[in-house]
Amino acid sequence: MEHQAVLCLMIFALVIIGFLIQKISLAQTAMMGMLLMIWTGCLEPNVALANFATPSIMLMCGTFLMAGAFGKRQTVTKIARFMSVISKGEPRRITACYVILALLTNELIGNSVAAFGVIWPLALASCKEMQISPSKLAFPIAITCIAGSGFLPSTASVSMAEFYRQYFIQFGMEQYANYSVFDYMAVRTPISITVVLYAIFLAPKFAPERIDGFGLMEEKEKDDGENRKGLSTAQEWITVATFLGMILGIAFSGRLGLVGWQFSITAAMVILAAKVLQGKEIYANMGISVICLIGAGANIASALQQSGAAELIGKFMLGIFGVHPNGYVFGAAFFLICFVLTQVMSNMAVNQIFVPICLMTCSAIGCNPFGPVFLSISGTLTSFMTPVGDPVTVMMFDAGGYTIKDSVKMGWFMVVIMFAVSVTCTMTLYPMY
């Protein structure tokens, strides 16, 4: 088993090198790594297939098509012009408008992928209207969707609080099961404020000036007749109603006993039935490369778990700390480890691996797990340096036309600030002893 884990880590390293070199597309690199893991026995074929039919990918398929449909409406242009008016043509103000809109949308919907899918068509229209490079807006909006959450007692925050409370019970730490949504909000609020301020004032300064972002060159340089036919009045109303229905459905899916992807897929079917998108438009708006990258990335993470490579990492972690470690150092270590790993594998996978490891370690040394667990979560939410850690990051790379070098340049200072704020606030509010 151990030799297979080592083999998996070697393939994993090759994928990372491929991401950094970028001689071929990120999706091609990830797919090749996934296929190599299947061929070597590190990953079961049935597991690989299942990872391409996850709720996250289903949600993205629907939101991609809905975003494409909504982008054909004149309403998008009108919203973009309205944004231009209230921002008075000032780039920082338009950035602030969309960052705050992304923050509130993410809290309402409770899904970062859907939030980015909703906001980006509007932001892209504003880029065209105000002649702003999409690369200036994609990163600020994306990091807000990824890391700017949990500051309101929304449905998403409540569900997250309950999810981690069950973790405490599962690992025999019932004395800490009184953990509530307000505990989650207490540590997430200062981080969300930090993210928003960075996204508005600093991120655009580091972002490249590039005019080849997702969809803009097509709008500027290609006269796609099919795309410019426009919609009938009936199609316009169907698109608006379906779009709003999807957002509300995703936001309240939990209360309805359903899941978000069901609403996004239903919305997509309505749009296709109404012929809002036709022919090449359907394929163009599916985000095939994004889906391939996300599915392959999920499979690489599964291989790390299935082969025992993740367990090797976990055992290494358990042997590092003494009996009574300094709380700030202990929490900082989990933040940094999760930060590093989430740049090269799914942040959800990192979360699933290291939150239990964190709880087991805290249980062994007899300390309050709140702080280290919260910092593990915060570390996984720094997944914006590479297109691997989060589906939104993949969408961001496409939207802004970024390279790994661009994302590192834009994101490194954000990580430093998030690290300082997260560790200081979290371990002060929830000391280990």
Secondary structure as GFF3:
##gff-version 3
##sequence-region A 1 433
A	DSSP	alpha_helix	2	21	.	.	.	ID=ss1
A	DSSP	alpha_helix	26	39	.	.	.	ID=ss2
A	DSSP	alpha_helix	45	50	.	.	.	ID=ss3
A	DSSP	alpha_helix	55	70	.	.	.	ID=ss4
A	DSSP	alpha_helix	74	87	.	.	.	ID=ss5
A	DSSP	alpha_helix	91	109	.	.	.	ID=ss6
A	DSSP	alpha_helix	112	130	.	.	.	ID=ss7
A	DSSP	three_ten_helix	134	136	.	.	.	ID=ss8
A	DSSP	alpha_helix	138	147	.	.	.	ID=ss9
A	DSSP	alpha_helix	155	170	.	.	.	ID=ss10
A	DSSP	three_ten_helix	174	176	.	.	.	ID=ss11
A	DSSP	alpha_helix	181	201	.	.	.	ID=ss12
A	DSSP	alpha_helix	203	206	.	.	.	ID=ss13
A	DSSP	alpha_helix	216	221	.	.	.	ID=ss14
A	DSSP	three_ten_helix	226	228	.	.	.	ID=ss15
A	DSSP	alpha_helix	233	251	.	.	.	ID=ss16
A	DSSP	alpha_helix	260	273	.	.	.	ID=ss17
A	DSSP	alpha_helix	280	284	.	.	.	ID=ss18
A	DSSP	alpha_helix	288	307	.	.	.	ID=ss19
A	DSSP	alpha_helix	309	318	.	.	.	ID=ss20
A	DSSP	alpha_helix	327	342	.	.	.	ID=ss21
A	DSSP	alpha_helix	347	365	.	.	.	ID=ss22
A	DSSP	alpha_helix	370	380	.	.	.	ID=ss23
A	DSSP	alpha_helix	391	400	.	.	.	ID=ss24
A	DSSP	alpha_helix	404	429	.	.	.	ID=ss25
###
